[in-house]
Amino acid sequence: MGDEAIVRLRKLLRDLFSARYQGVDGMRASRAQGYADGYMAALLASGKVSQRDLLSIVAEERSRAAGPATGAAVLGEPVAA
């Protein structure tokens, strides 16, 4: 993984979670979501990171923004609705 790419991704995720949890207008929140999604898709397509790496980074940044998750998720297990 390129350090610059991960630093940039973490910044995009901080912007996204900041917008989401601070209740900013929908346009700014949508733009932040789009930037983060597009950047993650490009990283995956380029092979610079794995899906597992991305999930770990997103979980770390979400925890920084909103505190720890209420439960552990396991890849491959169905999610209760």
N, C-alpha and C positions, 0 to 999 in steps of 0.2 A: 504494500500500500504506500502510495506517495504521501509524505507528511503534509505537503501543501494542500493536497486534495482533501485530506481528512480535516485539516484545520478549517478549510473553506466550508466543508459540509457541516462541521460543528457550529460555525457561525450562522449558516443558513437555518439550522435547526433551532438555535437559540432565538433567532428572529421569529421563526414560526411559532415556537411555544410562547414567546413573549407576547406576540400578537394574540394568540388564542386565549391565554390566561389573563391578559390585561383587558380583554373585552374591546379591542379596537374595532373600527368599522370593517364590514364584510369585505370590502375591496382590498384593503391592506392585508387582511388575513388570507384571502384567496390568493393574492399575489405571492405572499410568503410560502404558502402551501405549494403553489405551482413551481416556484424556484427550487424548493427543497426536493419535490418529487422528480423534477426534471434532472437535477444534479445527481440524485441517487440512481435514476435510470441510466444515465450516461456512465456513471462509475461501474454499475453492473455490466452494462453492454461492453465496456472496454476491458473487463476482466480485472480491473484494479482492486476490486473488493468482492467478497462473497456476500451472499444474502445474509449469512450468519453474522458476518462482520457489521453489515449495515444495521441489522436488528440490535446488535449490542450497542452500537454508537447511538442509535435513536433512543434506546432504553436509558442509557447514561444521561443523555441531554434532557430527556423528559423528566427523569428523576431530579436533576438539578433544578429544573423549572417548577416542578409541581410536587416534589417529595416522592418517597418510595411508592412503588406499586402496591396494591392491596393483596396481590397474590402472584404466584409464579406461573408463567405460561410455559408450556412445553411444546416444541415444534412437532407438528404432526398429529397432535391431539385435537379433537373437535372443540369448538368454543361453545359454551352454553349460552343460549340466547336469553 
